[in-house]
């Protein structure tokens, strides 16, 4: 008996790909590589597998008339047209919680990296510069003021870690969280004006596009550092580059970029910037947990069982 057909809209992590292939025939981006063949295949597709930012547009959702679920490998799902999915009766799932620790760990890693210039120090030694040193001094992290843009699952986990460093913690979000015990600022600019390190950890998409703009960077100031582990779209990258070039801010730690995997070359050579390749959840343990959850959601959706982790907008579809 042939296996049911699912569509992968992007290159999937091997853990997720292999799990899917054990049960389904996985069509790898056929909608892009061979649209004519896909037109014939589309009615047979029972599930759509995606990644955090991979595009699942309205036009595709209209074609997969028998799809039962869109299962995203990642907590963010800004590439999925969720409104269209709901209209077509296709619930969307994601992988919250299982990656929270890793993303919070990397956020703190970037705070320490930019503040204490750890990657630069490594380069300094490797380049044989130590004998003619010393290096420029870093910025103390313990006891500094941390601002978190987006106090959700990951934002709270970052706050927990920052407490261990004796940092004073403030945040902004759409709504105040009075029970958090942290100081709330109603805008990113007001928060930025009152912190040393500004960590961005909101979803991407239209609602947060360029939330961190020239005004926010100016408020952060020449001794302030920006850390972005959210989505490249949340930061106005041109404004950020200008702010770094002009000394408007002290430096940045960046895991995400506007046009991944392409990072503006001007950033490569800036000593005050630490760059990672969108790898905040990239540990073996977490990628396995994400694959297990994404696969479980795919199987549940296709077999009509309760979904493990539908996105908030789709909760009412599955009750
Ligand atoms: P949550 O939904 O738990 O938290 C999101 C937070 O962002 C909430 O506090 C929310 O506010 C806030 N927020 C949303 N819109 C705005 C806005 N316009 N202005 C200010 N705050 C806003 O999500 P998670 O913490 O689980 O994940 C957050 C994001 O992290 C993901 O969506 C993804 O984009 C990113 N991420 C990046 C990874 C990487 O590899 N770099 C890995 C994993 C996630 P409120 O509480 O008021 O609704």
Boltz pocket constraint, residues with backbone or C-beta under 6 A from the ligand:
constraints:
  - pocket:
      binder: B
      contacts: [[A, 75], [A, 76], [A, 77], [A, 96], [A, 97], [A, 99], [A, 103], [A, 149], [A, 150], [A, 151], [A, 152], [A, 153], [A, 154], [A, 155], [A, 172], [A, 173], [A, 174], [A, 175], [A, 176], [A, 201], [A, 202], [A, 203], [A, 204], [A, 207], [A, 208], [A, 211], [A, 228], [A, 229], [A, 230], [A, 231], [A, 255], [A, 256], [A, 278], [A, 279], [A, 280], [A, 281]]
      max_distance: 6.0
